[in-house]
Structure formats: structure tokens, C-alpha cells
Amino acid sequence: MSLFYPDVYFPHITDIPGSFFVKRQIRLIILDVDNTLTSHNNPVPFPGVQEWIEARKKEGLTLVILSNNTNKRVRPFAEKIGLPFVANAAKPLTLGISRTCRRYKIPAKHACLIGDQIFTDILGGNWKRGLTSVLVKPWELETNGYLAMKRKWETPILRRYFAGQQK
């Protein structure tokens, strides 16, 4: 398996049922923000996201935001949706992931990272041995700048990943 391939793919975070976490014995959900829970610089979650978060909390799961974005961006959003957070996470490096697992005393084999980017979320999740990496489709594609360029680099990887899923 490629380090750039997720363990699992779902179209959106709201498509991930609670049974997925039970089946994989996941107790800690590490969440990206931008284009996973909301659009870039948007303080409001996408439709259904808050309800999805509340359902996972009721199921007894621990949810934490782990973002490469700044404290200034992440704090208001995390407070609005009622989740703890780690900003400036430097994904794909695994330091933020490891700290989060240690903070909640949950081993990586019982954790997953959910995000929309191959080169940060999925690569970071796969580098952390035992952790489940979950790719979701970005809610909105970036049209300019560095993120748009990264999306173009992701295209052939995703094409190969999905072709392999058809077999």
C-alpha cells in the first residue's frame, strides 16, 4: 500500500457511520478543519457536521481537531463546535498526532485521522504506525495558490487509488 493511499475513503465526514468506528475499535477521532468540517476561513461548519460530531460524542468517542492552520483560525471554530484542538500541527509530521494520542491515553491503533488532503492528512496518518487514515472528498476545490497546485498533484494518486478499489 502506498503511503499516499488512505485506509478508507468516504465522500464526506457526514457519510461515516458510527458503526465504522465500532468495527475498527476506534476511540479517538482526529479531525482536520478546512475542507473537512468547513470551508477555508469559514467559522461555520458544513451542513450536518455539528450533528455528526454530537452523535459521535454520544457514542463515547473522543474527538479532537488537529490543524496546520493558526490558533487565530482554529480556536474560534473549535470553540463554536465544542471540540478541543491543536493548531500549527505541521502535518504530515506525526508529532501533533502522537501528542494527541498521548494526551487522551489512546494508542494509535484505536485512533483515526480524518482529512481531505493526501500530502498532509493521509501521509501524516499513514506515517503514524497503527493509526487509521480516512480520506474525505474536499467540500470545495481550491482554485488558486498552493492548495490548488497540491490538488493537481493528488489527482494521479487518487486515480490509482480508486482504480485499485474497483478490483
Secondary structure, 3 states (H helix, E strand, C coil): CCCCCCCEEECCHHHCCHHHHHHCCCCEEEECCECCCECCCCCCCCCCHHHHHHHHHHCCCEEEEECCCCHHHHHHHHHHHCCCEECCCCCCCCHHHHHHHHHCCCCHHHEEEEECCHHHHHHHHHHCCCCEEEEECCCCCCCCHHHHHHHHHHHHHHHHHHHHHCC
